[in-house]
């Protein structure tokens, strides 16, 4: 692992009964990322195991980037900016996405 690598945890907050639609859009983005963004080392879509008390679900993206430029490339891609526009146009979200940039400080991520 390079010292310039870092992770991003992005939490998306779809409206009730819109989680599947948002996950579908994210899967399209993930296919593009895998094929076209070699600096994006991980782009994993996860969702809540249990709904929130109000019946909504959260989507948590676990992302890893080779360096800052790789994140900039991802964030400015036509595919990702189109995804963001669709979220607004289709009125799918109940709150803005939150992002946390993090660096590993211990533990492990795999026994492989």
ABEGO torsion letter per residue (X at the ends): XBAABBBBBBBBBBBBGAAAAAAAAAAAAAAAAAAABAABABBBBBBBABBBAAGBBBBBBBBBBABAAAAAAAAABAAAAAAAAAAAAAGABABBBBBBBBBBAEEBABAX
